[in-house]
Structure formats: C-alpha cells, structure tokens
Amino acid sequence: MLNRLWLGLFLVAAAAAAGRWLIGGDVGVFAAIVASLFAMARLSVDVMVLLFGTLTLWLGLLAIAERAQLVQGMARLLAPLFARLMPEVPRGHPALGLITLNMAANMLGLDNAATPIGLKAMRELQSLNPSADTASNAQILFLVLNASSLTLLPVSIFMYRAQQGASDPTLVFLPILLATSASTLVGLLSVALVQRLPLRDARALGWMAAGLLLYAAALAGLASLSAAALARVSDLAGNLMLFGVIVAFLLAGAWRRVPVYEAFIDGARQGFEVARDLLPYLVAMLCAVGVLRASGALDMALQAVRWAVQHAGLDTRFVDALPTALVKPFSGSAARAMLIETMRHDGVDSFPALTAATMQGSTETTFYVLAVYFGAVGIRRVRHAVGCALLADLAGVLASIAVCYWFFGAR
C-alpha cells in the first residue's frame, strides 16, 4: 500500500506540474519542485534532531516505569477491553499499558510525550507480530486510533487563536471535541468492520460505555468553565500531567528499588537507535509531500471542490477552510501555516477560520504517523491501515464542517 501511495504522490505531482507548464505556461514549476525536494530532505534531518532528544528522554523514563511494573499494572487493568479489541495481544502485555499512556498523552495534547510512548508501544506489538514487514491487526488498530486525533484539551489551537487576536481563544473547544470524537469513532468502527472485532460483546460494550461516560463527564465539566478558566485549565492540566508522570515514574522506581539512573540510560540508548532508523522513512514521505505541494496539485483539488460546491448550489464558505484539511494528513507544520493564513486573510473569528481551527484540532498528520510508527519497526506492508486512517480523517473533516455550521453558521 505504501509503495503505491508513495509512487502515486509523485505521479500526481508530475501531472499537475506538466499541466501548469504546458497549459498555464509556468516554466518555474519544476524549479520549485526540485527546491522542495531539497528543502524536505533538510526538514527531515531537522525533525530527526528533535526526535533524537525527545525519544531518548521518554524511552529512558519508560524504562524506569517498566522496571517499576507501572506499565504492566496498566496493562492488567485494561486486559478485559483489549482482549476483545486486540485478541492476539496476551493479557498483561506491556504494550497495552503503553497504548493507554499514549492515548492519555494524545488526549491532553502532549505530542512530545505521546510519540515516544507510541513508538515504544509499536515495538512491543512488533515483538508479537509473526511477520517482520507486514502490519498486524493490533498495530493497525493502534495506529488508526492514534491517527484519529482524539483530543480533550486542544491547547495548541487556543494558542494560535490567541496569537491572532481572538477575543475568545477557546471558542472552538466544543466543536473540536465533537469533531474529534466523530473521527475516533469512525476509525474504530472501520477497523472493527475489517478485522471483525466483537464490539457487540457485553464486556467490550461495558468498557466503551464507561469510557464514553467519563469522556462526556470531562467534556461537561470543561464546557461549564468560562473561556479564561478553560484556557488556564488547559495549560495547567497538560504541564501538570507531563511533570506528574515523570515524578511518578521516578518515585515508583525508587520504591521498587530500581537503579533509576542506570535504567534511564539503558532506555535512552533504545531511543537513539529508534530515531536513527526513522530517517529514511521520513525523507521518503516528506519529499513526496513537498513535491505534491510545490506542483500545485493541492490548489487544483481545492479549486475543483469549490467549483463542485458552487454548481450544487451549496454554501461555499467552508471551502476557504479546506486548505488546512487537505494538507493536514501530509504535514502538521503546513496545516498550521494554512490555518494561520486563513485567520489573517478572513479574520480570526470568521466562519472559514473557525472551521479551519476545528479541522486542525480534529484530524491528524496521517502519512507522517504512518511513516514514523511503521518505519520504527520496519513495517512495509500496512494492509488496511491507510484506508481506515484516511476514513477517520474524512469523518473529522465532515464533522468539523457540520458542527461549525451548527455553532457558527450565522456568522
């Protein structure tokens, strides 16, 4: 799947560039594409420098948590649910605890912590995988849930809106929660359908119902706060949890008489090795994305959508928010730039800007996640992972549009 996808990105870019040259007379398009190739290769190295430090830090801390039996304890707690969702993973396996930590970090917007924990979880799942280069069902489910961008506190979106002068930076809080919930639900159901998971099982339904109730309770509590209070809670919760987890790992290690410094060094060495192995996958994917953007293919897709919406007689205001949605699966930094540009061009509290912010908070950099997570364990055959992850992204985009018309349609 990745072979065809990667080749397809280059072919689409080549077709778009040829059209701009032969029809539009744009002779500079190929120079832009070549420049983009080198820029993306350089960006890959910059990303790796950040990942080296982050992975080394968090895999060192996770080594302490594992020796202190914290990860195994979380795995035993969640065994009844994951026995249904991931039947090939033994009860109490460390991967289950790591998956839980990863999802908790993602919900609080702690990307710097979520990625290293997620990569560690993928390596644990790979230890159970009978194939060295083909994704297992458990790995696919984990990646799709990870790529569905379930977020409880979208702190970064609030920050972007505040930087652009929004009177209420947290105005998109509820729309993002609704849209990201739709994305995660569709991702889970699509994988369950393909893998024939027993979601109707009483225990699985019970666990998911309990999770939904807790999520709804947290949502209701946060929604009752004022904008200023919500912003303070968002900032405090994320940083408090991050530092609290670190302290908890260290205290648990000390209580279990784990040599915490030595355990950290051993885990940190693994982080260095994982980061080193990721570079070829990042270069391949980011260069393909750069070529696609530089060729103008994304702009052509946006124009086609606008034409179709206009001829269908529908409101076209949401189309101005689509650049964020179109580039988000490929590049988080590009989507952030598109979001900020929409805010500046249309106004931070305009309908397109609010819709773009909701899309940014409810979708994920799917192809980056694919490259990093599968690349970390040498997976080349990803099976239905791409289709299910993109379906979750599409659900997030459509839900963002629907929710924003519901909340802000009169603007």
C-alpha positions in Angstrom: 0.0 0.0 0.0 2.7 2.5 0.9 4.6 1.6 -2.3 1.6 2.6 -4.4 0.8 5.6 -2.3 4.3 7.0 -2.5 4.5 6.4 -6.2 1.0 7.9 -6.6 2.0 11.2 -4.9 4.9 11.7 -7.3 2.8 10.8 -10.3 0.0 13.2 -9.3 2.6 15.9 -8.7 4.2 15.3 -12.2 0.8 15.5 -13.9 -0.1 18.8 -12.1 3.3 20.3 -12.9 3.0 19.3 -16.6 -0.4 20.9 -16.7 0.9 24.2 -15.2 3.8 24.2 -17.7 2.0 23.2 -20.9 -1.3 24.9 -20.3 -0.5 27.7 -17.9 3.0 28.5 -19.2 4.5 28.3 -15.7 8.1 27.4 -16.5 9.2 27.8 -12.9 7.2 24.9 -11.5 9.9 22.3 -12.0 12.5 24.6 -10.2 10.0 24.9 -7.3 9.6 21.1 -7.2 13.4 20.5 -7.2 13.8 23.1 -4.5 11.1 21.5 -2.5 12.8 18.1 -2.6 16.0 19.5 -1.1 14.0 21.6 1.4 12.1 18.5 2.6 15.3 16.4 2.8 16.7 19.1 5.1 13.5 19.3 7.1 13.7 15.5 7.6 17.0 16.0 9.4 15.7 18.9 11.4 12.8 16.7 12.6 15.2 13.9 13.4 17.3 16.2 15.6 14.1 16.9 17.6 13.1 13.3 17.7 16.6 12.2 18.9 16.3 14.2 22.1 12.6 13.5 22.7 12.8 9.8 22.1 15.9 9.5 24.2 14.3 11.3 27.1 11.0 9.4 27.1 12.2 6.0 26.4 14.7 6.4 29.2 11.8 7.3 31.6 9.7 4.4 30.2 12.5 2.0 31.0 12.1 3.1 34.7 8.3 2.7 34.5 8.7 -0.8 33.1 11.1 -1.9 35.8 8.8 -0.5 38.4 5.9 -2.5 37.0 3.8 0.6 36.3 3.2 -0.3 32.6 2.4 -3.9 33.4 -0.1 -2.8 36.0 -2.0 -0.6 33.5 -2.0 -3.5 31.1 -3.6 -5.8 33.6 -6.2 -3.2 34.4 -7.3 -2.9 30.7 -7.0 -6.5 29.8 -10.8 -7.2 29.6 -11.2 -4.5 26.9 -8.1 -5.2 24.9 -8.8 -8.9 25.0 -11.7 -8.1 22.6 -10.1 -5.3 20.6 -6.6 -6.9 20.3 -7.1 -10.7 20.9 -3.6 -11.5 19.7 -2.0 -9.5 22.5 -1.7 -11.5 25.7 -3.3 -10.2 28.9 -0.9 -8.1 30.9 1.4 -7.5 28.0 3.4 -4.2 28.4 2.1 -3.0 25.0 -1.4 -2.5 26.5 -0.1 -0.2 29.2 2.0 1.8 26.7 -1.0 2.2 24.4 -3.0 3.6 27.4 -0.3 6.1 28.2 -0.1 7.1 24.6 -3.8 7.8 24.3 -3.8 9.7 27.5 -1.0 11.9 26.3 -2.7 12.5 23.0 -6.0 13.5 24.7 -4.2 16.2 26.6 -2.3 17.4 23.5 1.1 16.2 24.9 2.6 15.4 21.5 6.2 15.4 22.7 5.3 12.6 25.2 2.8 10.7 23.0 5.1 10.0 20.1 7.9 8.3 22.0 5.4 6.3 24.1 3.6 5.3 20.9 6.8 4.2 19.2 7.7 2.1 22.2 4.2 0.5 22.1 4.7 -0.3 18.4 8.0 -2.1 19.2 6.2 -4.1 21.9 3.4 -5.0 19.4 6.1 -5.9 16.8 7.5 -8.4 19.3 4.2 -10.3 18.9 4.0 -9.9 15.2 4.6 -13.1 13.2 5.6 -11.1 10.1 8.7 -8.8 10.1 7.4 -6.5 7.4 3.5 -6.8 7.5 1.4 -4.9 10.0 -0.5 -6.9 12.5 -4.2 -6.3 13.3 -3.2 -4.9 16.7 -0.7 -2.5 15.2 -3.3 -1.3 12.7 -5.9 -0.7 15.3 -3.4 1.2 17.5 -2.2 3.4 14.6 -5.7 4.2 13.4 -6.8 5.2 16.9 -3.6 7.2 17.2 -4.2 8.9 13.9 -7.8 9.7 14.7 -6.6 12.6 16.9 -8.9 12.1 19.9 -8.2 15.4 21.9 -9.7 16.6 25.1 -7.6 19.7 25.5 -6.5 21.2 22.1 -4.1 23.7 23.8 -2.2 24.5 20.6 -5.3 25.6 18.7 -6.2 28.0 21.6 -2.6 29.4 21.4 -2.8 30.0 17.6 -6.1 31.8 18.0 -4.8 33.9 20.9 -1.8 34.9 18.9 -4.0 36.2 16.1 -6.0 38.3 18.5 -9.2 36.2 19.1 -11.4 37.7 21.8 -12.3 34.2 23.0 -9.4 31.8 22.0 -11.4 28.8 23.4 -14.5 29.4 21.2 -13.8 26.2 19.2 -13.4 24.0 22.2 -16.7 22.2 21.9 -16.7 21.9 18.1 -13.3 20.3 18.2 -14.3 17.8 20.9 -17.4 16.8 18.8 -15.5 16.5 15.6 -12.5 14.6 17.0 -15.0 12.2 18.7 -16.6 11.5 15.4 -13.2 10.9 13.8 -12.2 8.4 16.5 -15.5 6.6 16.4 -15.3 6.1 12.6 -11.7 5.0 12.9 -12.6 2.4 15.5 -15.7 1.1 13.6 -13.9 0.9 10.3 -11.1 -1.2 11.8 -13.6 -3.3 13.7 -15.5 -4.0 10.5 -12.4 -5.1 8.6 -11.0 -7.1 11.4 -14.4 -8.4 12.5 -13.9 -7.4 16.1 -16.6 -8.4 18.6 -17.8 -4.9 19.5 -21.2 -6.3 20.4 -19.6 -8.3 23.2 -21.1 -7.3 26.6 -17.7 -6.7 28.2 -16.4 -4.6 25.3 -19.6 -2.6 25.3 -19.4 -2.1 29.0 -15.8 -0.8 28.8 -16.5 1.5 25.9 -19.7 2.8 27.6 -17.7 3.5 30.8 -15.1 5.3 28.7 -17.7 7.4 26.9 -19.3 8.3 30.2 -16.0 9.5 31.6 -15.3 11.4 28.4 -18.7 13.0 28.5 -18.3 14.0 32.2 -15.0 15.6 31.5 -16.5 17.4 28.5 -19.4 18.6 30.5 -17.2 19.9 33.3 -14.8 21.7 30.9 -17.7 23.2 29.0 -19.1 24.7 32.1 -15.9 26.8 32.6 -15.5 30.3 31.3 -13.1 30.9 28.4 -10.4 32.3 30.7 -10.8 29.5 33.2 -10.8 26.9 30.4 -7.5 28.3 29.0 -5.9 28.1 32.4 -7.1 24.5 33.0 -5.8 23.6 29.5 -2.4 24.9 30.2 -2.2 23.6 33.8 -3.5 20.1 33.1 -1.1 19.4 30.2 2.0 20.6 32.0 1.0 19.2 35.4 0.3 15.8 33.9 3.6 15.8 32.0 5.7 16.6 35.0 3.5 14.5 37.3 4.1 11.4 35.1 7.8 11.9 35.3 7.8 12.3 39.0 5.5 9.2 39.4 7.9 7.1 37.3 10.9 8.2 39.4 9.1 7.6 42.7 7.8 4.2 41.7 11.2 3.2 40.5 12.8 4.3 43.8 10.1 2.5 45.8 10.7 -0.7 43.8 14.5 -0.2 44.4 15.1 0.3 40.7 18.5 1.9 39.9 16.7 4.8 38.2 19.7 6.5 36.6 21.1 3.2 35.1 17.6 2.3 33.9 17.2 5.7 32.3 20.5 5.3 30.4 19.5 1.8 29.2 16.2 3.1 27.8 17.8 6.2 26.4 20.1 4.1 24.2 17.0 2.5 22.7 15.6 5.9 21.9 18.8 6.8 20.0 18.6 3.6 17.9 14.9 4.1 17.1 15.4 7.7 16.0 18.3 6.7 13.8 16.3 4.1 11.9 13.5 6.5 11.2 15.4 8.9 8.9 15.0 7.0 5.6 11.2 6.8 6.1 10.9 10.4 7.0 12.9 11.5 3.9 10.8 9.4 1.6 7.4 10.6 2.9 8.3 14.3 3.4 9.9 14.6 0.0 6.8 13.1 -1.6 4.6 15.6 0.3 6.8 18.5 -0.7 6.7 17.6 -4.4 2.9 17.4 -4.2 2.6 20.8 -2.6 5.1 22.5 -4.9 3.4 21.1 -8.1 0.1 22.9 -7.3 -1.9 19.7 -7.1 -3.4 20.7 -3.7 -4.5 24.0 -5.1 -6.1 22.3 -8.1 -8.0 20.0 -5.8 -9.3 23.0 -3.8 -10.5 24.7 -7.0 -12.3 21.6 -8.1 -14.1 21.3 -4.8 -15.2 25.0 -4.9 -16.5 24.5 -8.5 -18.5 21.4 -7.5 -19.9 23.1 -4.4 -21.0 26.2 -6.3 -22.7 24.2 -9.0 -24.5 22.1 -6.4 -26.0 25.4 -5.1 -24.5 25.0 -1.6 -22.8 27.5 0.7 -19.1 27.8 -0.2 -17.8 29.4 3.0 -16.3 26.2 4.3 -14.2 25.8 1.1 -11.8 28.5 2.3 -11.1 26.3 5.3 -10.2 23.2 3.2 -6.5 24.0 2.6 -5.9 23.1 6.3 -7.8 19.9 5.9 -6.1 19.0 2.6 -2.5 19.4 3.9 -3.0 18.1 7.5 -2.7 14.4 6.5 0.7 15.2 5.0 2.3 17.9 7.2 1.4 19.3 10.6 3.5 22.4 10.0 1.9 23.1 6.6 -1.6 22.7 8.1 -0.6 25.2 10.9 0.6 27.6 8.3 -2.6 27.2 6.3 -4.7 27.8 9.5 -2.8 31.0 10.4 -3.1 32.3 6.8 -6.8 31.7 6.9 -7.1 33.6 10.2 -5.1 36.5 8.8 -6.9 36.6 5.5 -10.5 36.1 6.6 -10.3 37.2 10.3 -9.6 35.1 13.3 -13.3 34.8 14.2 -14.6 34.4 10.7 -16.5 31.2 9.7 -13.6 29.9 7.5 -11.1 30.5 10.3 -13.2 28.8 12.9 -13.9 25.8 10.6 -10.1 25.6 9.8 -9.3 25.6 13.5 -11.8 22.8 14.2 -10.4 20.8 11.3 -6.8 21.3 12.6 -7.8 20.1 16.1 -9.8 17.0 14.9 -7.6 15.5 12.2 -4.0 14.1 12.3 -0.9 14.1 10.2 -1.8 10.6 8.9 1.1 10.0 6.5 3.6 11.3 8.9 2.3 9.0 11.6 2.4 6.1 9.1 6.0 6.8 8.2 7.2 7.2 11.7 5.3 4.5 13.5 5.6 1.8 10.9 9.1 2.9 10.0 10.2 2.5 13.6 9.5 -1.3 13.4 10.4 -1.8 9.7 6.8 -2.4 8.5 6.4 -2.1 4.7 3.0 -3.7 4.2 0.4 -1.7 6.1 -2.7 -3.5 4.8 -5.9 -1.6 5.6 -4.2 0.9 7.9 -4.1 3.7 5.3 -7.7 3.3 4.3 -9.1 3.3 7.8 -6.9 6.2 9.0 -8.0 8.3 6.0 -11.6 7.4 6.6 -11.2 8.7 10.2 -9.7 11.9 8.8 -12.6 12.3 6.4 -15.0 11.9 9.2 -13.2 14.5 11.2 -13.3 17.0 8.3 -17.0 16.4 7.5 -17.9 16.5 11.2 -16.0 19.8 11.5 -18.0 21.4 8.7 -21.3 20.2 10.1 -20.5 21.2 13.7 -19.3 24.6 12.6 -22.4 25.3 10.6 -24.3 24.3 13.8 -22.3 26.5 16.1 -21.2 29.4 13.8 -23.4 29.2 10.7 -25.0 32.6 11.3 -21.6 34.4 11.2 
